[in-house]
């Protein structure tokens, strides 16, 4: 049997860093949103020691074989391996699987692709081996894999707190169209360095996220004036050339430009698909992607096939 699911990217409508915690992590409050830019995950059972999947370069770690198609080099550090290992630790036995990952989300862009892939693996392995874990139990396992993994188990719109692992589900926002650009700017240890670059004036009290949460609960559309990201200032200092991409979005007609996560991906918000596509067509630098906001159910649907 094969089990398939999508692994959607995310943006942060808000991303507020409240301050540093005693455990060394930073406390955040963020309204997060899955979008229709997606990786794809296909998982099958395999015998111990089975070899490569049909496509892509394969990497084997423990009971897991991972093959990747797309612009990503499979490695033993992938969170997909950690996701299976976390389930195996809880189960007390191995779950031998072959994972095929079709990679479309740019790596290291602030769009959460690695965390989403890990959440997709948790969902599919839970179904494939009929483990019967409820969403609450899987969320606890996800928190041990990575801070954003818990959010991607649920998809849609949610308020994330703590390190990002404390998730409060919110109603789906009205369909909203986006144009994204993910510049090919790489920074080793990006997230760590971005947090280290924050200054006390970049910290906030979480009120922006609470206000947007109230709007979402009231079924009001996303207001770009409510969007906020504590890394906005830092990003343009740390990512050389990022301002060129911001200016390209503005020049093409984007009414506002926002940072995705800790960057360097940028996005604009649009009233319609036609408006988004018109702007994307004018952008000549990098690759502009048109996406929209799906609801939680299509963002996390698991499909079984014999």
C-alpha atoms as an extended CHARMM CRD file, in Angstrom:
* protein
*
       306  EXT
         1         1  UNK       CA              0.0000000000        0.0000000000        0.0000000000  PROA      1               0.0000000000
         2         2  UNK       CA              1.1140000000        3.5590000000       -0.7610000000  PROA      2               0.0000000000
         3         3  UNK       CA              0.0740000000        6.5600000000        1.2890000000  PROA      3               0.0000000000
         4         4  UNK       CA              0.3490000000       10.0440000000       -0.1740000000  PROA      4               0.0000000000
         5         5  UNK       CA             -0.1170000000       13.5470000000        1.1490000000  PROA      5               0.0000000000
         6         6  UNK       CA              0.8160000000       17.1130000000        0.3260000000  PROA      6               0.0000000000
         7         7  UNK       CA              3.3560000000       19.0260000000        2.4020000000  PROA      7               0.0000000000
         8         8  UNK       CA              2.3850000000       22.6950000000        2.0320000000  PROA      8               0.0000000000
         9         9  UNK       CA              4.6350000000       25.6900000000        2.5550000000  PROA      9               0.0000000000
        10        10  UNK       CA              3.6480000000       28.3750000000        5.0400000000  PROA      10              0.0000000000
        11        11  UNK       CA              3.8240000000       32.0770000000        5.5600000000  PROA      11              0.0000000000
        12        12  UNK       CA              3.5170000000       33.9610000000        8.8140000000  PROA      12              0.0000000000
        13        13  UNK       CA              0.8040000000       36.6090000000        8.8500000000  PROA      13              0.0000000000
        14        14  UNK       CA              2.4990000000       37.7360000000       12.0330000000  PROA      14              0.0000000000
        15        15  UNK       CA              5.7710000000       36.6120000000       13.6100000000  PROA      15              0.0000000000
        16        16  UNK       CA              6.4920000000       38.3120000000       16.9060000000  PROA      16              0.0000000000
        17        17  UNK       CA              9.5660000000       37.4830000000       18.9660000000  PROA      17              0.0000000000
        18        18  UNK       CA              8.7680000000       38.2670000000       22.5930000000  PROA      18              0.0000000000
        19        19  UNK       CA             12.2190000000       37.6600000000       24.0740000000  PROA      19              0.0000000000
        20        20  UNK       CA             14.7460000000       35.0070000000       25.0000000000  PROA      20              0.0000000000
        21        21  UNK       CA             13.7700000000       32.1380000000       27.2920000000  PROA      21              0.0000000000
        22        22  UNK       CA             15.7890000000       30.5890000000       30.0950000000  PROA      22              0.0000000000
        23        23  UNK       CA             16.2420000000       27.4270000000       27.9860000000  PROA      23              0.0000000000
        24        24  UNK       CA             18.0540000000       29.4410000000       25.3080000000  PROA      24              0.0000000000
        25        25  UNK       CA             15.1820000000       29.4520000000       22.8180000000  PROA      25              0.0000000000
        26        26  UNK       CA             13.1210000000       32.5150000000       21.9640000000  PROA      26              0.0000000000
        27        27  UNK       CA              9.4610000000       32.9420000000       22.8620000000  PROA      27              0.0000000000
        28        28  UNK       CA              7.3120000000       33.6980000000       19.8290000000  PROA      28              0.0000000000
        29        29  UNK       CA              3.7090000000       34.4420000000       19.0000000000  PROA      29              0.0000000000
        30        30  UNK       CA              2.7750000000       33.9490000000       15.3560000000  PROA      30              0.0000000000
        31        31  UNK       CA             -0.3130000000       33.6050000000       13.1900000000  PROA      31              0.0000000000
        32        32  UNK       CA              0.7290000000       30.9850000000       10.6430000000  PROA      32              0.0000000000
        33        33  UNK       CA             -0.8510000000       30.0030000000        7.3440000000  PROA      33              0.0000000000
        34        34  UNK       CA             -0.3730000000       27.0910000000        4.9430000000  PROA      34              0.0000000000
        35        35  UNK       CA             -0.3450000000       27.9320000000        1.2290000000  PROA      35              0.0000000000
        36        36  UNK       CA             -0.7780000000       25.9910000000       -2.0090000000  PROA      36              0.0000000000
        37        37  UNK       CA              2.9430000000       25.8320000000       -2.8340000000  PROA      37              0.0000000000
        38        38  UNK       CA              3.5240000000       22.2070000000       -1.8250000000  PROA      38              0.0000000000
        39        39  UNK       CA              5.9740000000       19.3400000000       -1.7000000000  PROA      39              0.0000000000
        40        40  UNK       CA              4.5460000000       15.8460000000       -2.1630000000  PROA      40              0.0000000000
        41        41  UNK       CA              5.2160000000       12.8450000000        0.0780000000  PROA      41              0.0000000000
        42        42  UNK       CA              4.6200000000        9.1930000000       -0.8410000000  PROA      42              0.0000000000
        43        43  UNK       CA              5.3710000000        6.4910000000        1.7260000000  PROA      43              0.0000000000
        44        44  UNK       CA              5.3790000000        2.7030000000        1.3180000000  PROA      44              0.0000000000
        45        45  UNK       CA              6.3170000000       -0.1350000000        3.6440000000  PROA      45              0.0000000000
        46        46  UNK       CA              9.5740000000       -1.9000000000        2.8310000000  PROA      46              0.0000000000
        47        47  UNK       CA             11.5380000000       -4.8870000000        3.9590000000  PROA      47              0.0000000000
        48        48  UNK       CA             14.6390000000       -4.2570000000        6.0620000000  PROA      48              0.0000000000
        49        49  UNK       CA             17.6030000000       -3.4210000000        3.8700000000  PROA      49              0.0000000000
        50        50  UNK       CA             15.6100000000       -2.7410000000        0.7090000000  PROA      50              0.0000000000
        51        51  UNK       CA             17.3190000000       -0.4560000000       -1.7370000000  PROA      51              0.0000000000
        52        52  UNK       CA             16.5320000000        2.6670000000       -3.6690000000  PROA      52              0.0000000000
        53        53  UNK       CA             13.2100000000        4.0240000000       -4.7620000000  PROA      53              0.0000000000
        54        54  UNK       CA             12.4860000000        4.5090000000       -8.4060000000  PROA      54              0.0000000000
        55        55  UNK       CA             13.5010000000        8.1550000000       -8.7520000000  PROA      55              0.0000000000
        56        56  UNK       CA             16.0400000000       10.5200000000       -7.2750000000  PROA      56              0.0000000000
        57        57  UNK       CA             19.1580000000       10.0060000000       -5.2230000000  PROA      57              0.0000000000
        58        58  UNK       CA             18.3940000000        7.7410000000       -2.2540000000  PROA      58              0.0000000000
        59        59  UNK       CA             19.7320000000        7.9610000000        1.2820000000  PROA      59              0.0000000000
        60        60  UNK       CA             19.2070000000        5.2010000000        3.8400000000  PROA      60              0.0000000000
        61        61  UNK       CA             19.2330000000        5.8050000000        7.5760000000  PROA      61              0.0000000000
        62        62  UNK       CA             18.0940000000        3.0760000000        9.9570000000  PROA      62              0.0000000000
        63        63  UNK       CA             14.8030000000        1.6870000000        8.6890000000  PROA      63              0.0000000000
        64        64  UNK       CA             14.1230000000        4.5840000000        6.3080000000  PROA      64              0.0000000000
        65        65  UNK       CA             14.9820000000        5.0630000000        2.6370000000  PROA      65              0.0000000000
        66        66  UNK       CA             14.4990000000        8.6080000000        1.3340000000  PROA      66              0.0000000000
        67        67  UNK       CA             14.5400000000        9.5630000000       -2.3470000000  PROA      67              0.0000000000
        68        68  UNK       CA             14.1500000000       13.1800000000       -3.4320000000  PROA      68              0.0000000000
        69        69  UNK       CA             13.0620000000       14.6230000000       -6.7570000000  PROA      69              0.0000000000
        70        70  UNK       CA             13.7020000000       18.3210000000       -7.2430000000  PROA      70              0.0000000000
        71        71  UNK       CA             16.2170000000       20.8980000000       -6.0980000000  PROA      71              0.0000000000
        72        72  UNK       CA             17.1710000000       19.3410000000       -2.7940000000  PROA      72              0.0000000000
        73        73  UNK       CA             19.9620000000       16.9450000000       -1.9300000000  PROA      73              0.0000000000
        74        74  UNK       CA             18.7530000000       14.1700000000        0.3650000000  PROA      74              0.0000000000
        75        75  UNK       CA             20.8320000000       13.8530000000        3.5210000000  PROA      75              0.0000000000
        76        76  UNK       CA             20.7340000000       12.0650000000        6.8500000000  PROA      76              0.0000000000
        77        77  UNK       CA             19.9470000000       15.3900000000        8.5400000000  PROA      77              0.0000000000
        78        78  UNK       CA             16.5260000000       15.6330000000        6.8840000000  PROA      78              0.0000000000
        79        79  UNK       CA             13.6790000000       16.0610000000        9.3470000000  PROA      79              0.0000000000
        80        80  UNK       CA             11.8450000000       13.2800000000        7.5150000000  PROA      80              0.0000000000
        81        81  UNK       CA             14.2580000000       10.7900000000        9.1190000000  PROA      81              0.0000000000
        82        82  UNK       CA             13.7810000000       12.3850000000       12.5230000000  PROA      82              0.0000000000
        83        83  UNK       CA             10.0040000000       12.1290000000       12.1620000000  PROA      83              0.0000000000
        84        84  UNK       CA             10.0980000000        8.3640000000       11.5960000000  PROA      84              0.0000000000
        85        85  UNK       CA             12.6360000000        7.9270000000       14.3850000000  PROA      85              0.0000000000
        86        86  UNK       CA             10.3800000000        9.8210000000       16.7910000000  PROA      86              0.0000000000
        87        87  UNK       CA              7.4920000000        7.4760000000       15.9830000000  PROA      87              0.0000000000
        88        88  UNK       CA              9.7500000000        4.4420000000       16.3650000000  PROA      88              0.0000000000
        89        89  UNK       CA             10.8680000000        5.6110000000       19.8010000000  PROA      89              0.0000000000
        90        90  UNK       CA              7.2550000000        5.9330000000       20.9400000000  PROA      90              0.0000000000
        91        91  UNK       CA              6.2740000000        2.5950000000       19.3940000000  PROA      91              0.0000000000
        92        92  UNK       CA              9.3670000000        0.7560000000       20.6140000000  PROA      92              0.0000000000
        93        93  UNK       CA              9.8190000000       -0.8720000000       17.2110000000  PROA      93              0.0000000000
        94        94  UNK       CA             10.9810000000        0.0170000000       13.7320000000  PROA      94              0.0000000000
        95        95  UNK       CA              8.6920000000        1.2610000000       10.9720000000  PROA      95              0.0000000000
        96        96  UNK       CA             10.5790000000        0.3280000000        7.7670000000  PROA      96              0.0000000000
        97        97  UNK       CA              9.4620000000        2.7570000000        5.0630000000  PROA      97              0.0000000000
        98        98  UNK       CA             10.5210000000        4.0860000000        1.6830000000  PROA      98              0.0000000000
        99        99  UNK       CA              9.7870000000        7.7910000000        1.3120000000  PROA      99              0.0000000000
       100       100  UNK       CA              9.5420000000        9.5660000000       -2.0270000000  PROA      100             0.0000000000
       101       101  UNK       CA              9.7400000000       13.3450000000       -1.6780000000  PROA      101             0.0000000000
       102       102  UNK       CA              8.9080000000       15.6110000000       -4.6120000000  PROA      102             0.0000000000
       103       103  UNK       CA             10.5180000000       18.9050000000       -3.6180000000  PROA      103             0.0000000000
       104       104  UNK       CA              8.9760000000       22.1640000000       -4.8330000000  PROA      104             0.0000000000
       105       105  UNK       CA              9.2990000000       24.4170000000       -1.7780000000  PROA      105             0.0000000000
       106       106  UNK       CA             12.6020000000       26.3300000000       -1.8960000000  PROA      106             0.0000000000
       107       107  UNK       CA             14.9960000000       25.1640000000        0.8120000000  PROA      107             0.0000000000
       108       108  UNK       CA             16.0750000000       27.5530000000        3.5650000000  PROA      108             0.0000000000
       109       109  UNK       CA             13.6950000000       30.2900000000        2.4300000000  PROA      109             0.0000000000
       110       110  UNK       CA             11.5650000000       30.7040000000        5.5560000000  PROA      110             0.0000000000
       111       111  UNK       CA              8.6530000000       28.7820000000        4.0250000000  PROA      111             0.0000000000
       112       112  UNK       CA              8.8830000000       25.7870000000        6.3670000000  PROA      112             0.0000000000
       113       113  UNK       CA              9.4040000000       23.0600000000        3.7630000000  PROA      113             0.0000000000
       114       114  UNK       CA             11.4950000000       20.7600000000        5.9340000000  PROA      114             0.0000000000
       115       115  UNK       CA              9.0770000000       20.9660000000        8.8630000000  PROA      115             0.0000000000
       116       116  UNK       CA              6.1130000000       20.3980000000        6.5570000000  PROA      116             0.0000000000
       117       117  UNK       CA              7.7760000000       17.3200000000        5.0600000000  PROA      117             0.0000000000
       118       118  UNK       CA              8.3090000000       15.9420000000        8.5680000000  PROA      118             0.0000000000
       119       119  UNK       CA              4.6620000000       16.5170000000        9.4940000000  PROA      119             0.0000000000
       120       120  UNK       CA              3.5820000000       14.8290000000        6.2540000000  PROA      120             0.0000000000
       121       121  UNK       CA              5.6840000000       11.7950000000        7.1600000000  PROA      121             0.0000000000
       122       122  UNK       CA              4.0930000000       11.6300000000       10.6230000000  PROA      122             0.0000000000
       123       123  UNK       CA              0.6140000000       11.7010000000        9.0540000000  PROA      123             0.0000000000
       124       124  UNK       CA              1.3580000000        9.0940000000        6.4120000000  PROA      124             0.0000000000
       125       125  UNK       CA              3.2690000000        6.6300000000        8.6310000000  PROA      125             0.0000000000
       126       126  UNK       CA              0.4720000000        6.8660000000       11.2090000000  PROA      126             0.0000000000
       127       127  UNK       CA             -1.9750000000        5.7260000000        8.5040000000  PROA      127             0.0000000000
       128       128  UNK       CA              0.3500000000        3.2430000000        6.7840000000  PROA      128             0.0000000000
       129       129  UNK       CA              1.0330000000        1.2560000000        9.9750000000  PROA      129             0.0000000000
       130       130  UNK       CA             -2.4480000000        1.8550000000       11.4250000000  PROA      130             0.0000000000
       131       131  UNK       CA             -0.8890000000        3.3260000000       14.5780000000  PROA      131             0.0000000000
       132       132  UNK       CA             -4.1030000000        5.0740000000       15.5370000000  PROA      132             0.0000000000
       133       133  UNK       CA             -2.5080000000        8.1670000000       17.0270000000  PROA      133             0.0000000000
       134       134  UNK       CA             -4.9240000000       11.0440000000       17.4900000000  PROA      134             0.0000000000
       135       135  UNK       CA             -4.0090000000       14.5970000000       16.4600000000  PROA      135             0.0000000000
       136       136  UNK       CA             -3.1150000000       15.5340000000       20.0440000000  PROA      136             0.0000000000
       137       137  UNK       CA             -0.6750000000       12.6180000000       20.4150000000  PROA      137             0.0000000000
       138       138  UNK       CA              0.9280000000       13.3000000000       17.0400000000  PROA      138             0.0000000000
       139       139  UNK       CA              1.2990000000       16.9640000000       17.9790000000  PROA      139             0.0000000000
       140       140  UNK       CA              3.3000000000       15.9730000000       21.0520000000  PROA      140             0.0000000000
       141       141  UNK       CA              5.5670000000       13.7960000000       18.9120000000  PROA      141             0.0000000000
       142       142  UNK       CA              5.9090000000       16.5790000000       16.3370000000  PROA      142             0.0000000000
       143       143  UNK       CA              7.1340000000       19.0520000000       18.9570000000  PROA      143             0.0000000000
       144       144  UNK       CA             10.1350000000       16.8050000000       19.5940000000  PROA      144             0.0000000000
       145       145  UNK       CA             10.9820000000       16.7580000000       15.8660000000  PROA      145             0.0000000000
       146       146  UNK       CA             10.9890000000       20.5270000000       15.2570000000  PROA      146             0.0000000000
       147       147  UNK       CA              9.2810000000       23.7080000000       16.4150000000  PROA      147             0.0000000000
       148       148  UNK       CA              7.0870000000       24.2350000000       13.3180000000  PROA      148             0.0000000000
       149       149  UNK       CA              6.2170000000       20.5720000000       12.7320000000  PROA      149             0.0000000000
       150       150  UNK       CA              3.2180000000       20.6790000000       15.0810000000  PROA      150             0.0000000000
       151       151  UNK       CA              1.6230000000       23.4790000000       13.0440000000  PROA      151             0.0000000000
       152       152  UNK       CA              1.9670000000       21.5570000000        9.7880000000  PROA      152             0.0000000000
       153       153  UNK       CA              0.1320000000       18.5610000000       11.2460000000  PROA      153             0.0000000000
       154       154  UNK       CA             -2.9930000000       20.7180000000       11.3180000000  PROA      154             0.0000000000
       155       155  UNK       CA             -2.4790000000       23.1700000000        8.4410000000  PROA      155             0.0000000000
       156       156  UNK       CA             -4.8160000000       26.0250000000        7.6130000000  PROA      156             0.0000000000
       157       157  UNK       CA             -4.5360000000       28.9860000000        9.9640000000  PROA      157             0.0000000000
       158       158  UNK       CA             -3.2740000000       28.7500000000       13.5390000000  PROA      158             0.0000000000
       159       159  UNK       CA             -1.7630000000       30.7280000000       16.3830000000  PROA      159             0.0000000000
       160       160  UNK       CA              1.6620000000       29.3770000000       17.3670000000  PROA      160             0.0000000000
       161       161  UNK       CA              3.2240000000       30.1810000000       20.7340000000  PROA      161             0.0000000000
       162       162  UNK       CA              6.1550000000       29.0810000000       22.8810000000  PROA      162             0.0000000000
       163       163  UNK       CA              8.9230000000       27.9370000000       20.5320000000  PROA      163             0.0000000000
       164       164  UNK       CA              6.2330000000       27.4940000000       17.8930000000  PROA      164             0.0000000000
       165       165  UNK       CA              5.0800000000       24.1130000000       19.1730000000  PROA      165             0.0000000000
       166       166  UNK       CA              2.0090000000       25.3590000000       21.1000000000  PROA      166             0.0000000000
       167       167  UNK       CA             -0.7490000000       25.4410000000       18.4920000000  PROA      167             0.0000000000
       168       168  UNK       CA             -4.2230000000       26.9730000000       18.7360000000  PROA      168             0.0000000000
       169       169  UNK       CA             -6.3100000000       26.1750000000       15.6650000000  PROA      169             0.0000000000
       170       170  UNK       CA             -8.1400000000       29.0700000000       14.0290000000  PROA      170             0.0000000000
       171       171  UNK       CA            -10.9250000000       29.1850000000       11.4170000000  PROA      171             0.0000000000
       172       172  UNK       CA             -9.7940000000       29.0870000000        7.8010000000  PROA      172             0.0000000000
       173       173  UNK       CA             -9.1980000000       32.5820000000        6.4600000000  PROA      173             0.0000000000
       174       174  UNK       CA            -11.1190000000       33.6750000000        3.3540000000  PROA      174             0.0000000000
       175       175  UNK       CA             -9.2170000000       32.5880000000        0.2120000000  PROA      175             0.0000000000
       176       176  UNK       CA             -6.3210000000       34.9950000000       -0.2190000000  PROA      176             0.0000000000
       177       177  UNK       CA             -3.9230000000       35.2200000000       -3.1730000000  PROA      177             0.0000000000
       178       178  UNK       CA             -0.1740000000       35.6790000000       -2.8780000000  PROA      178             0.0000000000
       179       179  UNK       CA              2.9000000000       36.2210000000       -5.0180000000  PROA      179             0.0000000000
       180       180  UNK       CA              6.1120000000       34.7880000000       -3.5670000000  PROA      180             0.0000000000
       181       181  UNK       CA              9.7570000000       35.2020000000       -4.4690000000  PROA      181             0.0000000000
       182       182  UNK       CA             12.4180000000       33.0310000000       -2.8230000000  PROA      182             0.0000000000
       183       183  UNK       CA             15.8170000000       34.6180000000       -3.5950000000  PROA      183             0.0000000000
       184       184  UNK       CA             18.7350000000       32.2290000000       -4.0240000000  PROA      184             0.0000000000
       185       185  UNK       CA             20.4720000000       33.7110000000       -0.9790000000  PROA      185             0.0000000000
       186       186  UNK       CA             21.9180000000       31.1210000000        1.3830000000  PROA      186             0.0000000000
       187       187  UNK       CA             23.1060000000       31.6540000000        4.9490000000  PROA      187             0.0000000000
       188       188  UNK       CA             24.6410000000       28.8470000000        7.0540000000  PROA      188             0.0000000000
       189       189  UNK       CA             22.8390000000       28.4000000000       10.4010000000  PROA      189             0.0000000000
       190       190  UNK       CA             20.3110000000       30.9430000000        9.1530000000  PROA      190             0.0000000000
       191       191  UNK       CA             17.6960000000       30.7330000000       11.8980000000  PROA      191             0.0000000000
       192       192  UNK       CA             20.2660000000       30.8440000000       14.7100000000  PROA      192             0.0000000000
       193       193  UNK       CA             22.0440000000       33.8180000000       13.1780000000  PROA      193             0.0000000000
       194       194  UNK       CA             18.8160000000       35.6910000000       12.5400000000  PROA      194             0.0000000000
       195       195  UNK       CA             17.7460000000       35.3220000000       16.1670000000  PROA      195             0.0000000000
       196       196  UNK       CA             21.2050000000       36.4290000000       17.3310000000  PROA      196             0.0000000000
       197       197  UNK       CA             20.9200000000       39.5570000000       15.1710000000  PROA      197             0.0000000000
       198       198  UNK       CA             17.7250000000       40.7050000000       16.8890000000  PROA      198             0.0000000000
       199       199  UNK       CA             17.9720000000       43.6910000000       19.2140000000  PROA      199             0.0000000000
       200       200  UNK       CA             15.7250000000       44.5260000000       22.1830000000  PROA      200             0.0000000000
       201       201  UNK       CA             13.7780000000       46.9850000000       20.0350000000  PROA      201             0.0000000000
       202       202  UNK       CA             12.8070000000       44.1020000000       17.7160000000  PROA      202             0.0000000000
       203       203  UNK       CA             10.9780000000       42.2920000000       20.5220000000  PROA      203             0.0000000000
       204       204  UNK       CA              7.2320000000       42.8620000000       20.8920000000  PROA      204             0.0000000000
       205       205  UNK       CA              4.4890000000       41.9110000000       23.3430000000  PROA      205             0.0000000000
       206       206  UNK       CA              2.3460000000       39.7130000000       21.0890000000  PROA      206             0.0000000000
       207       207  UNK       CA             -0.5230000000       42.1840000000       20.7740000000  PROA      207             0.0000000000
       208       208  UNK       CA             -0.3330000000       42.2360000000       16.9670000000  PROA      208             0.0000000000
       209       209  UNK       CA             -0.8340000000       38.4680000000       16.8100000000  PROA      209             0.0000000000
       210       210  UNK       CA             -3.6760000000       38.6190000000       19.3170000000  PROA      210             0.0000000000
       211       211  UNK       CA             -5.3930000000       41.3520000000       17.2900000000  PROA      211             0.0000000000
       212       212  UNK       CA             -5.0870000000       39.3780000000       14.0470000000  PROA      212             0.0000000000
       213       213  UNK       CA             -6.3040000000       36.2360000000       15.8130000000  PROA      213             0.0000000000
       214       214  UNK       CA             -9.4400000000       38.1350000000       16.8250000000  PROA      214             0.0000000000
       215       215  UNK       CA             -9.9810000000       39.2360000000       13.1990000000  PROA      215             0.0000000000
       216       216  UNK       CA             -9.6380000000       35.6680000000       11.9360000000  PROA      216             0.0000000000
       217       217  UNK       CA            -12.0810000000       34.3730000000       14.5570000000  PROA      217             0.0000000000
       218       218  UNK       CA            -14.5360000000       37.0360000000       13.4400000000  PROA      218             0.0000000000
       219       219  UNK       CA            -14.2230000000       35.7670000000        9.8070000000  PROA      219             0.0000000000
       220       220  UNK       CA            -12.7970000000       39.0870000000        8.6890000000  PROA      220             0.0000000000
       221       221  UNK       CA            -10.4460000000       39.1570000000        5.6750000000  PROA      221             0.0000000000
       222       222  UNK       CA             -6.7070000000       39.5190000000        6.1510000000  PROA      222             0.0000000000
       223       223  UNK       CA             -5.7540000000       43.1740000000        6.4530000000  PROA      223             0.0000000000
       224       224  UNK       CA             -2.1600000000       43.7460000000        5.3060000000  PROA      224             0.0000000000
       225       225  UNK       CA             -1.8950000000       46.5770000000        7.8370000000  PROA      225             0.0000000000
       226       226  UNK       CA             -2.1070000000       43.8720000000       10.5200000000  PROA      226             0.0000000000
       227       227  UNK       CA              0.8710000000       41.8880000000        9.1870000000  PROA      227             0.0000000000
       228       228  UNK       CA              4.1120000000       42.0480000000       11.1590000000  PROA      228             0.0000000000
       229       229  UNK       CA              7.4530000000       40.2420000000       11.3220000000  PROA      229             0.0000000000
       230       230  UNK       CA             10.1220000000       40.8500000000       13.9670000000  PROA      230             0.0000000000
       231       231  UNK       CA             12.8120000000       39.7500000000       11.4890000000  PROA      231             0.0000000000
       232       232  UNK       CA             11.9060000000       42.3880000000        8.8820000000  PROA      232             0.0000000000
       233       233  UNK       CA             14.6730000000       44.8240000000        9.8460000000  PROA      233             0.0000000000
       234       234  UNK       CA             17.2570000000       42.0990000000       10.3900000000  PROA      234             0.0000000000
       235       235  UNK       CA             16.5460000000       40.4260000000        7.0450000000  PROA      235             0.0000000000
       236       236  UNK       CA             17.5650000000       43.4140000000        4.9500000000  PROA      236             0.0000000000
       237       237  UNK       CA             20.7860000000       43.6960000000        6.9440000000  PROA      237             0.0000000000
       238       238  UNK       CA             21.6970000000       40.0000000000        6.8140000000  PROA      238             0.0000000000
       239       239  UNK       CA             20.6100000000       38.9440000000        3.3120000000  PROA      239             0.0000000000
       240       240  UNK       CA             22.7430000000       40.7870000000        0.7750000000  PROA      240             0.0000000000
       241       241  UNK       CA             20.6650000000       41.8980000000       -2.2080000000  PROA      241             0.0000000000
       242       242  UNK       CA             17.2670000000       41.1740000000       -0.6360000000  PROA      242             0.0000000000
       243       243  UNK       CA             16.1080000000       44.7370000000       -1.2260000000  PROA      243             0.0000000000
       244       244  UNK       CA             16.3960000000       44.1620000000       -4.9930000000  PROA      244             0.0000000000
       245       245  UNK       CA             13.6930000000       41.4930000000       -4.7910000000  PROA      245             0.0000000000
       246       246  UNK       CA             11.4970000000       43.6710000000       -2.5750000000  PROA      246             0.0000000000
       247       247  UNK       CA             11.7940000000       46.5300000000       -5.0470000000  PROA      247             0.0000000000
       248       248  UNK       CA             10.9620000000       44.1690000000       -7.9380000000  PROA      248             0.0000000000
       249       249  UNK       CA              7.7030000000       43.2090000000       -6.2300000000  PROA      249             0.0000000000
       250       250  UNK       CA              6.8080000000       46.8430000000       -5.6120000000  PROA      250             0.0000000000
       251       251  UNK       CA              7.7220000000       47.8450000000       -9.1740000000  PROA      251             0.0000000000
       252       252  UNK       CA              5.5090000000       45.0670000000      -10.5420000000  PROA      252             0.0000000000
       253       253  UNK       CA              2.5420000000       46.4380000000       -8.6180000000  PROA      253             0.0000000000
       254       254  UNK       CA              2.5230000000       44.6970000000       -5.2280000000  PROA      254             0.0000000000
       255       255  UNK       CA              0.7720000000       47.0270000000       -2.7500000000  PROA      255             0.0000000000
       256       256  UNK       CA              2.9280000000       45.7260000000        0.1120000000  PROA      256             0.0000000000
       257       257  UNK       CA              5.8190000000       43.2820000000        0.5790000000  PROA      257             0.0000000000
       258       258  UNK       CA              6.3490000000       41.0450000000        3.6010000000  PROA      258             0.0000000000
       259       259  UNK       CA              9.0240000000       38.6620000000        4.8560000000  PROA      259             0.0000000000
       260       260  UNK       CA              8.1820000000       34.9490000000        5.0980000000  PROA      260             0.0000000000
       261       261  UNK       CA              9.3660000000       33.4810000000        8.3910000000  PROA      261             0.0000000000
       262       262  UNK       CA             13.0250000000       34.3000000000        8.9790000000  PROA      262             0.0000000000
       263       263  UNK       CA             13.4520000000       34.8490000000        5.2270000000  PROA      263             0.0000000000
       264       264  UNK       CA             14.7100000000       35.4060000000        2.7030000000  PROA      264             0.0000000000
       265       265  UNK       CA             11.4490000000       34.6230000000        0.8450000000  PROA      265             0.0000000000
       266       266  UNK       CA              9.1380000000       37.5970000000        0.3200000000  PROA      266             0.0000000000
       267       267  UNK       CA              5.4340000000       37.7700000000       -0.4930000000  PROA      267             0.0000000000
       268       268  UNK       CA              2.7260000000       40.1960000000       -1.4960000000  PROA      268             0.0000000000
       269       269  UNK       CA             -1.0050000000       39.8520000000       -0.7920000000  PROA      269             0.0000000000
       270       270  UNK       CA             -3.6220000000       40.3550000000       -3.5290000000  PROA      270             0.0000000000
       271       271  UNK       CA             -7.3820000000       40.6030000000       -3.8140000000  PROA      271             0.0000000000
       272       272  UNK       CA             -7.7030000000       38.1600000000       -6.7120000000  PROA      272             0.0000000000
       273       273  UNK       CA             -5.8980000000       35.5440000000       -8.7380000000  PROA      273             0.0000000000
       274       274  UNK       CA             -5.8930000000       37.8670000000      -11.7310000000  PROA      274             0.0000000000
       275       275  UNK       CA             -4.1600000000       40.6170000000       -9.7490000000  PROA      275             0.0000000000
       276       276  UNK       CA             -1.5510000000       38.1750000000       -8.4350000000  PROA      276             0.0000000000
       277       277  UNK       CA             -0.8290000000       36.6870000000      -11.8640000000  PROA      277             0.0000000000
       278       278  UNK       CA             -0.5190000000       40.1370000000      -13.4470000000  PROA      278             0.0000000000
       279       279  UNK       CA              2.1430000000       41.1050000000      -10.9200000000  PROA      279             0.0000000000
       280       280  UNK       CA              3.9700000000       37.7700000000      -11.1520000000  PROA      280             0.0000000000
       281       281  UNK       CA              4.1850000000       38.0980000000      -14.9460000000  PROA      281             0.0000000000
       282       282  UNK       CA              5.9980000000       41.4320000000      -14.6170000000  PROA      282             0.0000000000
       283       283  UNK       CA              8.7200000000       40.1680000000      -12.2770000000  PROA      283             0.0000000000
       284       284  UNK       CA             11.9080000000       39.3750000000      -14.1770000000  PROA      284             0.0000000000
       285       285  UNK       CA             14.2210000000       38.5730000000      -11.2660000000  PROA      285             0.0000000000
       286       286  UNK       CA             14.1430000000       35.1380000000       -9.6200000000  PROA      286             0.0000000000
       287       287  UNK       CA             11.0200000000       32.9790000000       -9.9460000000  PROA      287             0.0000000000
       288       288  UNK       CA              7.7100000000       34.4370000000       -8.8790000000  PROA      288             0.0000000000
       289       289  UNK       CA              5.1280000000       31.9090000000       -7.6580000000  PROA      289             0.0000000000
       290       290  UNK       CA              1.3930000000       32.5470000000       -7.4120000000  PROA      290             0.0000000000
       291       291  UNK       CA             -0.2710000000       30.7560000000       -4.4990000000  PROA      291             0.0000000000
       292       292  UNK       CA             -3.3770000000       30.9760000000       -2.3530000000  PROA      292             0.0000000000
       293       293  UNK       CA             -4.4720000000       30.0130000000        1.1430000000  PROA      293             0.0000000000
       294       294  UNK       CA             -6.1620000000       26.5790000000        1.3690000000  PROA      294             0.0000000000
       295       295  UNK       CA             -8.2390000000       25.3780000000        4.2720000000  PROA      295             0.0000000000
       296       296  UNK       CA             -6.8590000000       22.9740000000        6.8540000000  PROA      296             0.0000000000
       297       297  UNK       CA             -8.5180000000       19.8490000000        5.4010000000  PROA      297             0.0000000000
       298       298  UNK       CA             -7.0980000000       19.9780000000        1.8590000000  PROA      298             0.0000000000
       299       299  UNK       CA             -3.7130000000       21.0140000000        3.2510000000  PROA      299             0.0000000000
       300       300  UNK       CA             -3.4330000000       17.8100000000        5.2860000000  PROA      300             0.0000000000
       301       301  UNK       CA             -5.5020000000       15.2280000000        3.3940000000  PROA      301             0.0000000000
       302       302  UNK       CA             -3.9720000000       11.7220000000        3.3000000000  PROA      302             0.0000000000
       303       303  UNK       CA             -4.7080000000        9.4760000000        0.3040000000  PROA      303             0.0000000000
       304       304  UNK       CA             -4.3380000000        5.6940000000        0.4560000000  PROA      304             0.0000000000
       305       305  UNK       CA             -3.7360000000        3.5940000000       -2.6590000000  PROA      305             0.0000000000
       306       306  UNK       CA             -3.1260000000       -0.1210000000       -3.1050000000  PROA      306             0.0000000000
